């Protein structure tokens, strides 16, 4: 189905999606977002059927089963759309209280896996073992990953209870082997302990699984990022003799887990062994091992080994999806380590010819061009940038408009005014709210005049982009297959503010209908479920960016992608700190995606992703002790984060566009970069930020700030943010305070001056992502998921 046809079907759902009044609704949703179920239930003051249903669901999540069952009693006739859910939830609650007969009665005739789970356990507890066995087997046979592990544990318990210890152990081995991170696996291991107390002779079956089994289990653990457990389970195998195929898998997973734990020195030798073993075995992991070993070697300062790994990856696996990444890293190596700009130019020409669709090839091309610009070799830089025309790729917001902008900038530097104006205009049209569009608008104001730049940019923001697919003006009806009870149930749950049930209902409603994510986005956004709704457009349907943000068609979708939750807290904190609230929303969007309880792998917490030391240093007297738990409180997290934004600018005197760099990498790092290269214009300075993460973060946050300003800010003369090209800004001189006069008739001589208030020590770093590099050069390691990337 084409994009045009899909979107012709996608109109915002017709029925109203206004939230249903339940009580203290703002507080209720805040508690739900933090999964504090009992506290959320206490915010419900209404006595309506809808309020009782929500209260019952929340109490069931909190483990208050008896109270949940009472809240849900008698609601089926009043809420027919939710009849199945009511019986399912109350059945589970009754099951947990030990009322197995009533639990079984409640789920009788209810379809779905949750009801089958209740039925299976209730039958087991009631002694109807053959029926229970059939129910558990049904869960296993479902093929649903979310149900198989429940069925395995249930059958194992049945076997254990009847004395079938060997059969039980077989099931528990499968559970632990195939589903090691599930809650059932933990309960299964407890059951194994009880089993082995009765049959100690079976212990060997549990422990002596064989190296391949342990490696398979570790691979499943690695997919869930249980890195510590991976290391613990694979380290004992180092004493065993394994063939090349198993050695490849073993050392790769062990080295990768140590790398994720930042234990580079320990992990690198294992990755080196993996490279050799995978090569000998002809394993599919061979290119991955080369890629990770190259990263690790570069991190350990062995540039030659890293280069050899990158070249080997390109030579041995030229069609692998990682080969273009290796080509990019080798480009950086030639320039940074070998100072061989000529060789890098020749290298990147060959890379473009061999990998025109590689997603990292544009970055390799630009890195060479950037080096040419820094050397003021403008003619050569233009020739390098022309290689971008040979690339075949989809639009990427990350670098959208980059080649266009820098070509126009070269025109400007070489005195070709008209060509520069045309190029900056094309940049704005291609990606109207991206980083490079902001730079282009600022340059255009200087070259073409402010009035002309404003007029052109406004037109671009109101018209569909010529660089992408044309979305239809207006919409059509919701597909007929989606009209009815399933979608109505999803809408109702959304209006009740229940994220997990709403997602489940939407999934059920849209089963078999591909490409209709926008309906979900509209429903979830209207219900205030912004972490989910904005992410649909951001991750699944990024082509919304081709809709003009100021058009009637485009604005609603842009607002879904850039929502404004926590409005009172954001505006109050921003005003107090002296920063733009739209800037704060930009940071929240890029840091946590509006999830209050978000926590990064390095313990950055909350909406603005603060590490604990930064939160504590930004706190003021009277705000209490700052803990990780308190950093999940939206109002407090936003307040501390806004203060840190102000702190970065105050201590660095940086261009406001560089505040995100200090927020991400630390004010100290930003000051060092400004000292080293502060004479560069803003556009080139940002491109030379050594930390790749911080470099991209600046572009994302400032683009988000500009988007929020356009969509929600007061109407201004400038449609886009105008960025100063100066890296440093002058500090405003503070007026001198007049010394207070001594009160007449009171002696002041000889009195001690009151002690000065101690200044807060500046935070050492802004977030956990900041590590000081060994060399003052750009990192060549591009963080990338170990999952298969899509081409």
N, C-alpha and C positions, 0 to 999 in steps of 0.2 A: 504494500500500500504506500503510495507516495506521500510525501510530507504535506502537499497541498490537500490531498483527499483526507488525510488524517485530521488536519487542522480545520477543514471545513466541517468536520463532525464535532469539533471541540468548542462548545460554548460553555460559559460558566453555568453550573447547574441552576435550574429555574427556581426551585423552592428556596425560601429565605434560609440563610445559614446563620442567623443571629443567635448568639449563645442563649441557652435556656437558663433563667434565673434559678439559682440553687441556694444562695446565701451570701457569704463573704467571698464572692467569686474571684476577685483578684488574688486574695490570700490562698484560696482553694487551688487555683492553677499554679501558683508559685510552689505550694507544697507538693502537688502532683509532679511538677517538673523535677523536684528533688527526691521523689519517691518516698516522701514521708507520709505514708498512707494514713496512719491514725490521726495525725495532725490535720491532714486534708479532710478526713471525714468529720472532724470537729468543726470545720468551717461551714458545714451545711446546716442551715437553719430552717429551710423550707420543709413542708410536710407533704409536698406533692408526690405523685407516683414517680416522676422523673428523679426527684431529689432522693427518694428512698432507694431507687435502683442504684444511683451513683454511690450513695452511702454504703449500700450492701457490697458493691464491687470493691470499694476502697477497704472496707473492713475485712473482706476475704483476702485481699492482698497483704493486709497487716497481720493476718493470722488470727483475727478475732472472729472465729468461725461461728460460734453460737450466736453472737450478735448479728453477724452477716446474714445468717439464715432467717433470723427474726425480721430483719429489715426487708428481706426479699419476699417474705410470705404473702401470698395473695395478690401479687403484682401481675401475674400472667394475663388475666382478663383485662387489666387496665392498660397494659403496654403490649399489645399483640405483636408489634414488630420485634420486640425483644424477648418474646416468650421462650425461645430456645436457649438464649443466653441466661435468662433468669433460672431456668431449670438446671442448666449445666453448672452455674456458679453455686446455687444453693445445694445441689447434689454433692459437689466437692466439699462444701462447708459441713454438711451433715456427715459425710464420710470422715472428715477430720475430727469430728466430735464423737465418733464411734457409733453413730446411728445408721448402721449399714443398710437396714431394711428400707428406711425412708430414703436414703441416698439412692438406692437402686430404683426405687419407685419414681424418684424425681427425674432420673435420666432415661427412663423407659421411653423409647421412641424418638429420642433426640439424636440427630445425626451429627457426625463430626468426631474427630479423634479425642478431644477432651472428655466428651461424654463416654466414649468407649473405655478410656482409662479409669474413670469413676466406676463404670460397670464391672470392669475386670477385678478391681480390688474389692469392691463390695461383695461380689460373688465368692472371692477367695475367703474373705472374712466370715461369710455366712456358711462356709463349708461346701458350697456348690462347686467342687473343684474341677469337674470336667468342663462345666460352662466357663469357669474362670480361665482354664487352660486355653480354651478356644478363643476367648477374648484377647488374652495376651499374645497368642499366636497371630491373631488378626492384626495387632499392632506391629509385630515383626514383619508380617507379609505386606504391610501397607507400602513399604518402600520409602516411607517418610523418615528422613534422618531424625526428625524431632520425636518420633514415636518408637523407632526400633529399640533404642536403648531402654525405654520404659518396659517394653515387652520382654526383653532379655532378663532384666532384673526381676520382673514379676514371675516369669517361668522358673528362674533359679530359686526363688523363695518357695515356690510350690514343690520343687524337687527336694529342696532342703527339708521342708516340713515332713515329707513322706519318707525321708531317709535315703533318697537317691543322690548321695553325695557326689558321685562321679559325674552324673548328668548335670548336677548343679554347678560343679566346678567347670565343666565344659562351657556352659552358658556364661559363667562369670569371667572365664578367660577371654571369650569373644567380646564381652562388654568392655573389659579393661583394655583389650587390644585395639578394638575398632572405635571406641568412644571414650578415650581416657580422660577427657576434660569435662564430661557431663557430670551432673550431680549424682546420677545413678551409679557412676563408676566409683565414686567415693563410698556410697552405701554398699556397693558390691564388694569393695575391698574389706569393709568391716564384716560382711557376711563370710568372706573367705577366712578371716581369722577365726570366726566361730566354727566354721566347717573343719579347719585344720586341727582345732582342739579335739574334735571327735575322730578325725581320720588323719593323723599326722603323716601317714605314709603317702598322702597325696601332695605333700609340700613340694616335692621335686617337680611335679607337673606344673605347678604355678611358677616356679623360679627358672626352670630349665626350658625356656621356650626356644632357645636358639638365637643366634646373632641377628638373623634376618627379621625375626619377629620383633626383637627389641628395636631394631632400626626403623621398621614400619611404624611402630608405636611412637617413636620419637618424631618421625615425619608428621604424624597427626598432631602431636603436641606443638610442633613448630608452627603449624598453620594457625594455631590459636595463640601464638607468641608466648608460650610457656618456656622461655629460654632457660631459666634456671633448672627446671625439671629435665629439659633436653640434655643439658650438660651432665646432670647427676646420673641420668639413665645410660648415656653413651660412654662416659669415662671408663667404666669397668671393661668395656670391650676393647680398650687399647692394648690389653694383654693377650688378646686372641689373634690367631692368624686367620685373616680373611682373604678371600679372593679379590681380584681387582674391582669387580662390580660392586661387592659389598663394601670394600674399603672406600670406593668413590662416594657412595651414599653416606657411610658412617662419618668420614672425615669432613665431608661437605656440611652435613647438618651440625656437627660439633663445632666446626669453625664458624659457621654462620651464626649459631647461638652465642658463641663467645663474642663475636663482632657486635651483635645486638646489645650485649651486656657491656659494651665498650672495653672489653678485655682483649684489645687488639694484639698485644704482645703474645698472649697465649693462643689466640685464634689463628694468627697468620701461618705458623708452621703447619697446622692441620689443613688449611686451605691449599698450601703448597703441595702436600701429599695428595690431596683430592685432585688437583690439576693433573698430576702424573698418573694416578690410578684411573681417573675418568677417561683420560686419553687412551691408555692401554686397553680399557674395556670398551671403548667406543660408546660410552654412555651418553644419554641425552643431557645429563648434567654437566658434560664437559664444558660447554660455553659458559654456563653459570659459574662453574668453579674458576675458570679463567677470569671472569668479570669480577667476582668477589675478591679473588687473590690480588688482582690489579689494584682494587680499591684499598685493600689492607696494606699492600706494599707501599703505595703512595702515602698512606697515613703514617707508616713507620719510617718514612723518609727515604725509602729505597726506590728512587725515581727510575733507575734503569730497569729494575725488575718489573715495576709497574708498566713501563713502556713495552717491555718484551711481552708481557701478558696481553696488553691491548693489541699489539701487532699479531700475536699468535691467534687471538680470537678472530680477528679480521681474516687472516689467511686460512685458518682451518674451518671456520664456520661463517663464510661470507654472507649467507642468506639468513642467518639467525637474527632474531629481532634485537639482540644486544650488540650486533656488530657495528651499527652506526654509533652507539654509545662509546664503544672502544675507539672508534675513529675520532670522536669529539675529544676524548681524554688525551689521545695522542697529539691532537692539534695543540691542546694546552701545554703538553709536555714540550713540544718543539719550541714554543715561544717562551714559556716561563723558565724552563730548565736549560734548554740549549741556546736560547736567544737566536734561534734560526727562523727568522720571519720569512725569508725566502723559501726555506724548506716547508714551512707551514702552509704557505700559499700554494705551492705545488701539491702538497698533501691534500689540502681541502678541495682543490680542483678534481683530483682523482676520487675523493670521497663523494662529491656531488654526482660525478658520472656513474659511480658504482651503486650509490644508495640515494637516488633522488627522492624516495619516499620516507627516508629515515627521519624519525621525529627529533633526533638530536643534531641532524646535519645543519639546520638553520642556525643553531647556536654555534656550531663550529665555524660556519661562514662568517657570522657576525664577530666572533672572537678575533679572527684574523683582521677583519675590517676595522674593528675597534683599535687594534694595535697599530694599524696604518694611520688612523686618525690621530692617535696620541703622538705618533712620530711626524705628524703634519704632512704625510704623504697622501694628499687628498685624491690625486688622480688614481693612484693604486687602490685606495680604499673604495673608490667608485667602481673600479673594475671587479674587485672582490665582491662587492654587494650585488653586482649584476648576476653573479652565480645564483642568487636567490630566485631568479626567474626560471631557472632550470628545475626547480624543486616541485614535486607534486605532493601536495599536502592539504589537509582540511584546515579550516580556520582555527587558530588557537588564540584565545584571549590573552594567554600568557605573553605572547610576543606579537600580537596583532598590531600591524602598522609599523613595526620596527624598521624593516628595510625601507619602506616608503619615507619614514621620518628622517632616517639618516642620509638617504639620498638627497632629500630636500635640504637638509642641514649642510651637506657638502656643496650643494648649489649656492647656498647662502654664503658659505665660507669662501667660495671662489667667485663671488660677485655676480652670480646669475640670479638676479632678483625675481624676475617673472617665473622662472623655472622653480625657484624655491617656494614662491607663493602657491603655485599649482601643486607642488608636492605636499606642502603642509595641508592644503585643502583636501587632497586625496587621503591623507592620513586620518583626518577627522572623519571623513565619510566611511572609511573602511572599518574603523572600530571606534565609534563616537564617544564612548565613555571609558576608553582604556588609557593607560599611562601615556602612551605615545601620542594619543589625541590631545591630552592636556598639554604636553610639551609643544605640540604643533600649534595649538591655539595660542599659547603664550608667544611663540615666535611669530605667528601670523599677525598678532596685534601690533608688533613692532614693525613688521615689514609692510603690511597692507593697510595699516591704520585700524584703530579700534572699532570704528563703526562698520567697516567692511568685514572685519573678522567676526564680529558679533552677528551680522546679518547672515553670513555664509553658514556659521555654526548652528544658528537657530534653525535654518532650513534643513541642515543635515540631521538634526535631532527630531525633526518632525516628519521626515520622509524615510521610507524604507531604504536600507542600505543596498547599493548596487553590487556589493561584494558577496552576497549570500542568497539563499533561497527566499523567494518572496512569499511571505505569509499572507493569507487572505484578509481582506478588509471585512471584519465582522465574522460571525460564526454561524454554525448550523445547529440543529437539534442534537441532543444527546443520542447516541446510537440506540435504536429501538431495543436491542438486546439488553441494554443496560438500564432500561426504564423498568421500574418495578420495585419489589420488596427489598432486594439485595442492596441496591444503591440507596434506597430510602433509609434502610437501617444504618448504612455507613454515615449518611448525612445526620441522622439523629444522634448517633454516638459522637460525631464531631461537635454538634451543638452542645452536647453534655460535657465536652472537654476531656474525653478519655482517649489519650493517644494510642495505647496498644490495642484496645478493642476496635478503634476506628481503622487502624492500619489493617488489622485482620479482616474486618468487614469489607474494606475496599479491595483487598486482595481476592477475596471470595467473589465479590461483585464483578470484578474485571478479569476473572480467570478466562483465558481463551481469547482475550481482546488485546492484541499487541499495540503498543505505541500510544496508549491513552492515559499516559501518566499525568497529563495536564489537568484532567478531571480531578484526580487525587490531590494535585497541588492546590487547586482552587478550594476544594472542600477543607483540606487541612489548614490552609491559611486562614480561611474565614473562621475556623474554630480556634485560632490562636496557637496552632501547633507548628510554630515557625521553624524549629530545628529540622523538622521533617519536610515541610512544604517548600522552604526555600532551597533545600538540598535537591529536590526533584528537578528544579530548573537549573540549578548550579551544576549538578553532576550528570543527570540523565538527559536533559533537554537544553544544553547550553546554546543551541541555535536561537533561543529566544533573543539573543543579543542582536540579531538581525532585524528585530522589530524596533521601529523608531520609538525611543522612550517617551517622547512627547506626543505621540499619536494616540488616537482613541483605542486602537488595537493594542499597541505596545505597552502603554502605561500600566494597565492592570497586572501584566505579567512581570514587568520590571519591579513593581511594588511587592509582588510575591517573592521575587528573588532578593529584594532588599527591604525587608520589613522593619518596623520600628517598635519592637517589644520593650518592656521595662521603661516606658516613656517617662513617668514621673522621676524614677531613680536616675535615669540618664541626664535629664534636663537639670535636676537639682545638683548632681555631682559635677556636671560640666560647668555650670554657672559658678559654683563655689571654687572650682579649680582654675577658672578663666580659660577654658578650652571650648571649642565648638562642639555642641552635642552630636552633630552629624559626623564629626571626626571620631567621637567615642563609639558610635554605632558601627563605623567602618572597622574599628579595631575589634569590636566584639564579633562582628561577622567573620572576619578573617581568623580570629583566634579560636573561637569556640563554636561558631555556627549557632549561637544563641542557646547553647545547652548549659544551664547553671551548674550542673554537677560534673562538667567535663574535667578530665584529668589526663595530662599527657604522660608519656612513658617516663619523663623525667620530673614528674610531680608538680608541674604547673597546673594550677587549679582555677576553676570557675570561669565566668563569662569572659574575663579579660586575661585569663591564663597567667596568674601571678604565682611565682614561687613564694614559699613562706617567708624567707628573709626580706624580700621586697615588700610584701604585704605588711610585715611588722615595722619596717623602717618608714613606710608611708603613713602609718597610723598616728593619730593625734591623741593627746590625753583625753580620757573620758570615753574612748571607743572600745575599751576592754581589751582583753588578751586576744591577739590574733592567732587563730589556729587554722589548720587545713580545713576542718569542718566548717568553720565560720567563713572561710573564703568562698564557700559555695552559696552563701547568702547573696542574692543578686545586688541589693542596694549597697552592701558593704564592699563587695568586690568591685563594683563600678566606681564607687567613691575613691577607693585606694588606687585603682587603675588610672582614673582621670588625674589624680594628683601626680602619679608617676609620669604621665604624659607632659604635664606642666613642668615637672622637675627636670626632665630631659632637655627641654628647650631652655629653661633658666640656666642650667649648668653648662650647656654647650654653646649657647647663642647661635644655634643652627637655623637654617632655613626651615620653616614649618614642615616642608615636604620631607625633611630628613628626620623628623621626630620618630617615625616608625623604626628607622635604623637603630637609634639609641634605645628604643623600647625593646627591640628584639635582641640586639647584640650587647647592650649596655652603654651607658653614657660615656664610660671611659674609652671603649672601642671607637665610638663615633668621634670623640675628641682627637684620638690618635690619627684617624683617617683624615679628619679636617686639617690637622697640622701637616700631614704629609702631602695632601693633594687638594687643599682648600682653595687653591687658585683656579681649579678647573671650573667650568660652568656646571650647573646642576645636572644637566642631562648626561654629560660624560662622567661626572663624579659618581653618580648612581651606578653607571655601568662598571665602574672600577671598584665597587665595594668588595672587599676580599671574601666575605662570607656569602656564599651563594644563597643561603636561606634568607639572610638579611636583605640581600639585593632584590630578590623576588618579593619579599614582604613589603618593602617600601612601595613597589609598583602596585601591589594589590590593595594595600590600605589607602593609598592616596587616590587610586581609581574609585574605591568604594566611597571615600569621603566626597569626591566629586559627584558620584551618583546620588548619594543621599542629599547633597546640596541641591541638585537639580530636581529630584523627585519631591522633596519635602521642605526645602528651605524657602524663605521668603523670596519672592520674585526679585531678581537682581539684574543689573544691566549685563553682566557677564554670564552667559549661559554655562560656561565651564570655569573651573578654577583657573585663575591666572597665576602661574608659578613664576616667581623670581628666579633668575638663573644664577643668583649669587648664593654660594654655599653658606657663607657666614652672614649674620645680620648684626647690626649694632644694638647693643643693649640700651634700652631706654634709661636715661639717667633718673635715678630716684631723687625726688626733692628732699633737700636736707630738712630734718626735723628740728624745729626750734627747741632749744633747751628750756625745760620748764623753769619758770622763775620760782625762787624760794618764797614761800608764804611769809607775809610780813609778821614780824613778832615771834617767829620761830627760829631757833638756832639751827643752822645747817652745818657749820664748820665742825670738822673733826669726826663727822659721822662716816661710817663705811659706806661706800657705794654698793647698791644692791648687786648681787652676783648676776653676771650675764647668763642668759638662758643658753644652755648647751645646744649647739646646732646638731641636727641629726647627721650621722655619718651617711654619706651617699651610698646607695646600694652598690654592691660589687658587680651585680649583673641584673639585667632586667627580666630574664626568663631563663629556663634551664637549657635553652638551646645554644647558649653562648660559650664557646670555648676558645681560648686564645690559641691561634695557630702557631706552629713552630716557626713558620716563615711568613714574612709580610708579603704574601702573594695570594692570589685567589685560590681557594680550594678547588681541586679538580673533581672531587667526588660529588656526584649528583645523587642525593638521596632518592632511591627508587624502590618501589614495592617489590618484594620477591614474588608476588603473584604475576601471572602472565599479563603483560601490558597489551592493550588493543592497538592494532595498527589501523 
